[in-house]
Amino acid sequence: MGTVLTAYRNFMSAAESAKQLDTDGMGKSLKKAEINLESLNIYSNILGLIPAFKEVPEFMSSLGDFNRTAIAMASAANNLKKEGFSLMWNDGARLISELEGLRDQAKSMADSFSKIRNGMTMFGIATDASADYLALHSKMTETDNLLGGMIDLLKNGGNVAVFFMNDSEMRATGGFIGSYAAVKISGGEIEDISVNDIYYPDKFLEEKVVPPSPMMGMTTDWEARDANWFFDFPTSASKVLGFLEKSPVYADKNIKFDGAIAMNHKVVTDILKITGPIELPEYGIVLDHTNFLSEIQEEVSRDSTVRGGERKNVLKALLPELISRMKNMSSKDKEELVRITENRFNNKDIQAYFTDKRLQNFISKSSWAGEVYQIPESEYGDYLAVVVSNIGGEKTDAYMRQKVSLKSVIATSGTVTDTLSITRVHDGNKATQAFYKAKNQTYIKALAPRGARLLNSEGETAKTVKPAVNYDKNGYVRDSDVELFEDGVESGKAVFGRWLTVNAGADKELKLEYEKPSALSDKFRFVYEKQSGVDSIFFYSVQAPPGYVFKETGTSLYEYNSSSLPARLIIDLTLQRL
């Protein structure tokens, strides 16, 4: 029994590392466990001669199979991280083969888990291992589903849109989608990339859709360029893709999109740090990580005002050269590219959406989907997201600073009363270009728990937006999510919207007071989700009900302050009665 328990402990140590299938540390841990298991096999074979322990060798063999497969899987996953980008351009067949091999290994590990589980039950150690076993088995199932989705997309071919979001002109998902790339995948490889101005497919749209009311003063129709209105990225991405697919540009070819990836300028800046400067002779500019945003802004403005032709041609010229540099990166630079890409995903500078549920489930579990946190019915607490949409405010968000303060008071009844303060400072007076010096005109949405009621607001800019056309008489279609927004609901949350206009060199503060009736519970969770592309200073305080303190502080007040927020901040507190 001591032999079995020792082997089991080695297995669980390795299994803990296996929860991170793509790390070098996992391979080292598994190899160490493998050495221990091999030495224990000698004793297990001897024990197998005793009738009472005849199952020991098979149990040990299953542990060994798990370890060997996991080592191979860790190695293959790490190689794919380093070489996957190159394979998508040069050897799609090998990429598919590598993924299929990984999937076979995942299935083999799942089979080993079943045998190990049976062995643990037999030797009376299943109770302690149940949670770990189920977690590992679930991980293998998720891995199998992910690989299945990837293989199907690569084998069957598909189309993915890449949105380039301009965070100098903020929109809900992280910036105005000025341009995008349509990526065609065939035979496991990227067959073609076509970069377009977002206005191009819009000008061919025939269906007329009513825009969200704050946009009615700027446009009569809701189209792809303005469709990322919703903070929840999957919702916005599906809207943008829907408009693209309805445009004759894609509808006439029966092209459907399998997903979308959105990124802001920080991602390209990071890549340029690795590749070094890129010269675009036809534009007379050299782009590097220090001037990318400013040069692109200047060139786009020049395109639209001087050339009078298609805007954002500069991105068409940049992308092929950027991809060429990435293809030819050294192994060290490829590792750095993987690292910064993961960081940008984690920071919400990159968000992804796929129509395949297997792929989307992985993206969601990795917190890369840009989804709005859904509060379970049984959960007591509070939620906040501050969402800025630049509507007619030029490129001024490049010079905006923002501070968000939320002060919450919990009543004995459980009702939470919030006082939200949003301060925006416009430093565009320090810039030289006119599009940075313009008024920053934004529509600010505060997303709060559903059922919250607005009590008061102050500091907002008075602005009345009237439709330029009679939508009903002109046969416009109404979008169901836009209709919900007009009724004060977005992504299952209450939404309070106000205008705020700030002149260059000035600052303004918007205050909202609202409450959410709830039943008091001892467990309190607060969730704050930041907007992609917006770095805010954030202050939060919550006051416990009379007669209560927070276990975490020993006082009736909890405070949090940060200038570097995670994509999703979760604060769990415990109320204790005095």
C-alpha positions, 0 to 999 in steps of 0.5 A: 500500500505504501508503494501505491500511495507513493506512486499516487503522490507522484502522479498527483504532483505531475497531474497538478503540472498537467493543468498547464499543458503548455509550460516547460515546467510541466515537462520537467515535473513529469519527467521527474515523476516518471523516474520515480515511477520507473523505480517503483515499478520494480516493487510493484511487479513483486507485489503483483505476485501476491494475490491481494496486490495483483492489480498493483502492476496495472495501476502503476502501468497506467500512471506510467502511461499517463506520464509518458503521454503527458511528457510527449504532449507537453513537448508537442504543445511547446513546439506548436507554440513556437512553430505554429505561426510559420506552419500556418504559412508554409506547411498546413498539412504538417500543422494539421498532422501535429494537431491530430497527434496532440488530440490522440495524446489527449484521448490517450491521457483520458483513457489513462485517467479512467484506469487510474480512477479505477485503481484509486477506488480499489486502493481506497484513495479515490475520496482524496483524489476525486476533485483532482481527477474530475478537474484533470478529466475535464481538462482533457475533454476541453483539450480534445474539443479545442483541438477538434475545433481547430482541426475542423477549421483548418481542414475544412477551410474558413474565413476569419476577420481581424478587426484593427481597433483605433483606441484613439477613437474609443468604442465599446469593444476597444476602439473604432474599427477603421479597417479589417483584414479578411483572412482565408484559410485553406488546407491548414494554411493562410491562403489570402489576407485582404485588408479593407477599409470598414466603409467599403463593404458598408457602402454596398449594404442594402438592408437598412437598420436603425442605429442606437439612439446616441448615434442617430446624430452621426449616421442614419444607418447602423452598419458594420463600422458602428456595430461594435456598440456593445461592451460584450465582445461576442455580441459586437463581433457577431453584429459586425460579421453579420453586416459584412456577410450581408454586404454584396462584397461577401454575400455575392460569393457566399462567404461566411465568417467563422470568427473574428479577432480584434486588436488595438494598436498596442499589439502592433506596437509590441510586434514592431519592438521585435521586428524593428523599424519598417520602411514604407517608401511609397508613403515616405515614412518609417514605422517603429514602436515609438511612432506607429500610432501617430504616423498612422493617424496622420496618414489616415487623416491625409488619405481622407482629406487630400487624396480623396481615395480609399482610406487606410491604404497604409495598413495594406502596405504595412501588413505584408512586410510585417508578416514577412518579418514575423515569418523570419523571426528567430526562435528567441523572437518567436518565443517573445512573440508568443509571450507578448500575445498572451499578455495582450490577450490577458489584458484584453488588448486582443479579443476573440470570437468564434462561431464554433462552440468548441473554440469559443468555449476555450476562448471563454474559459481562457478569459480571452472572449471579452465577455460580460461577467454574468452574475449567478442568481445565487451570487450577492454583490455588485458589478460595474463596467464603465464604457466610453464611446467616442461619437464625433470626438475625432481622435482625442482619446489618445490624449484622455486620462480617466479616473473611476471612483465607486463608493458603495454602501450596504444597507441592513436590508441588503440593498447596495447604494452606489455613488459612481464618479467618472472624471475625464481629463483632456490633454489634447492641448499639448498636441499639434494635430487638430484631430487631437485638439478637438472636443472629446465627445463621448457617450458613457455607459455604466453597466450595473447589476440588472434591476439597479435603479438610477437615483440621480445624475450630475455633470453630464453634457446636455445633448438631444439627438434626433433621428434624421429620418422616419425609420418606420416609414422608411422600412428600417429594421430594428435590432433586438439588442439595440431595442433592449439597450433603448429600454435600459438593458445591455448584456443582462445588465442595467445600463445608464448612459450619459453624454460628456464633452470635454474641451482640450486642456479641461476636465469634467466629472460625471456622477451617477447614483443608483441602487440595487435592492437585494437580500443580504448575504454573508458572501459579497462579490464585487466585479469590475471589468475594464474597457479594452484600450482604456487605462483608468485609475480606479478607486473602490470602497464599500461600507458594511451594514450597521452591526457588521464588519468585513472578515478580511479587514476586521473593520466596516470599510473595505478599500481598493485602489489601482492604476493598473487593473486586470481585465476583470477585477474580482473582490470577494468579501465576507460579512461578519456580524458583531 
